């Protein structure tokens, strides 16, 4: 899969000379554009120290848990007991079967007595002797761990490659919001334009989804942004999409800058989504932050390229124009604000669980 900064997003330019670049303090510092590379940062640079696993797990993590229904464990236990009962029922006839087999061979070759060479035919040797019950607790724990780290709004059998295309290349949020049936519809759409059209056709449902997600943002450091995000949702619902977009963009930048840092080039590298490098315990978090890369697309009026159509923090803040403040960009900005805030809530929980030595500055 292509890296995100090769996704055809040809509008990336160096920031304007007046572009602020937030650092560790509340004061603005001079911009110092960083050279981007195609390599994502390691998982530890998000303030985490968690082990990597086989990358192939990410291609099945979305389908494995739904396919293995918990009811199957009961069926396996029943099969084990039934095999034991079959073996017990057949045992009385195995001796007779052996004798008949030996007599048949002897009649065919009367001068050769093969009876001593015939193994006792024991049907139990062909039935499973593995104690499946002993494996069930560990297997259940593995599946539950996978389920816990899977985005709760992804539908069963989700096409993971298409998910990566949508969040990384299209810059559309798919984690926490929207609801499962809309995630499927967005993924199944032909291209970005069709996917945005799907979202625009379900604004009412998306407003509800955002209001469902925001209460999960409980970290004190995000409380102000959570309240403003709720106002974004209200503005969107009431049809004030320009106001909703402007406020949502400010909420996203504030939350991301305070959590991941104010250097836009570095943040774009941090959120690059490469499934081959993501531990499954960070899958949901990384997938939620992936659209930020396109959100941080730079553009200058001096650029030979037209302004990006997709919502851009740079354009929204420094080159506000009705052509960029559209209903589509407003909706995506509000969805992204809610998704990112919920992801940063999870990041805080992971950092706290890793211990004080792993906390970010």
Phi, psi and omega in degrees: 000141183290148176291156188296325180282008171244024188277009182092008179275083190276008185267356183299123177228165173293145182300155174299160180296335181268009183285120178286153178226108188286135178251211184282345181253180180280350182273147176283145176238164181296145180291140175225085186306135179262145176282125180274148173240173181272000185262125177293159176287161179287158181303329183295339182283357169267012180086021183237154176225080184236148187286149173276154174231177180306123181304334183296340181298333183286341180275347179241351186299329182280342183252332184298307183301315180294327182290325181265087180290140180306335181295341183293333181296320177296322180295322179295318178300317179298320179297319180298315180292322180294323179295323178295318179295321178296316180300318180294323182290327184274337184310316183300335183263354183295321180296316179296321179298318179299317182295314179299321179295317180295317180296322180296316180293322181294322178294325180288320177234081188298336182272355181240121178262104181266000185306317181295337183272349183285127176285149175295126181276106182243110184300335182294338179289342180261001180254150184296132177249004179289134179277089183295330182299327181291334181272343187300316182301315180294321180294317178298318181297320178298314181295320179294324178294319177297317181296321182297328184261003176273140176306128186292345182258009177275133182284160176301141177072023182299141179279105187294324179297322177291325177301313180300319179299317184290313185282326186268312184275319182273341180071027180258134180287139178225006181249130184077315172227150357277184179296164190303315183294329177282328174302313180298317181294322178294314181296322182286344181295154190290318184209184184299318180300317179292325180291319177296322178298323177299314180297317181295335180280355185226039183301318182301313179295323182291324175301315178297318180298318179297318180293336177283327184279320187302323178300341177284352178270097186247353181296130185301325182292347180248007186297320180294318179291327178296317180296318179291326177297323177297324177292325176301316181297319178298314180298320178297316181298325183272003176087008179268070190289330177296315179295319180298317181293313182300315182288321180297318178299317179295321179296314181298311183298318180297311182296316181292317181297318181289332185265315186255350181112163185260000178276110188297320180297319180292320179296319179299327176287322181298324186266003175304132187254107175241107184301336182285347181247356186268121173293147187296337178290344179249005185304309183297317180297310183295321180294325180290327182274345185305320182296346181298330181303312180286329178299330180268025176295127179271157174199145178229147176301339178280351183291143176287350181263151175291160179299143179297140178282323180292151184304128181231130177300317184297312180292317182300321185273316189259342183222051183302131181204145179305332181293338179260332179273077184254167178298322180294312181295326177297313181298315181294321179297318179293316177299317181294321179300314181292318180295316182293317179300318179293326177292318179293329172300315179293322177301316179299319179295320179293320179296315179296323179290335180281346179104165184297332182291340184261359184292143178282157181289000000 
